[in-house]
């Protein structure tokens, strides 16, 4: 199953496919007893996808057989022991993918000539992904962080390992010379190389960056003035060879503090916009603003979901889940539309927006 949704992967998923491109969505659960229902719901929703394929006269027998085969392969790849909050299966002629999301999705099946990606877009925005760069004199490790964990990122230049010819870790540890090693010219060159490699990663996949290491190593990055100089520094050594859990435990308090600061900044921007009459709130107002490209900043409470129906293209009105023409993921639609028009999207903890109908925005005009 896939977890890390990059902009490049998302762009590829949104390309048109030969009909039928099948999107299968179902909510999942991380813990007992709720997760006991997940296997049954998953089998049922995949069975519904097969039923719709069988009933669609526009799907040839050859293509139906191909897509059903890929649905079965995707189902076999699902690992519900590591489930998060939502699961998305994509299947089309010649391909399939399985995505695990840290954000719930509505249960649905869609046949089209494109995959339904709005829930992936929203999940990626809500996850607030970040990088962690862990420094040591002999090794620099890059970690990819998300909602509740980090995993080692082994693509590109990382991990960066210093050659044994230039560094004798056992000898330096034996003579207690590790702190002074950061003043060594070879060590400075090694860490500068890591800083340059990190800058390349940030250009390709921009995210907030946290750097862990001994204070001497962090000071060097500040001197370099590169990518690491503008990161959030976490003075904690030993993590370049650490476990993902050890890294997560070290950075979690700092990440949480940054999230609180970002939420407070978002609220201040909304209040300022209210005074300038550039403020909008509620799904109805923001749905129209997003379609017109007027939203500059969208702020959404993390677990906000609402089911609505489109009233002849004029307004959104409340609806019940399962109603005819009900739109169960309207918040995700708004998020996707805002991102498509260049708006910034920030997710904040539930209750942050008070009386703002749980979603609010700053308008461009």
Secondary structure by P-SEA (a helix, b strand, c coil): ccccccaaaaaaaaccccccbbbbbbbbbcccccccaaaaaaaaaaaaaaaaaaacccccaaaaaaaaaaaaaaaaaccccccccbbbbbbccccbbbbbbccccccccccccccccaaaaaaaaaaccbbbbbbcccbbbbbbbcccbbbbbcccccccccccccccaaaaaaacccccccccaaaaaaaaaaaaaaaaaaaacccbbbbbccaaaaaaaaaacccccccccccccccccccaaaaaaacaaaaaaaaaaaaaaaaaaaaaaaaaccccccaaaaaaaaaaccccbbbbcccbbbbbbbccccbbbbbcccccccccaaaaaaaaaaaaabbbbbbbccccccccccbbbbbcc
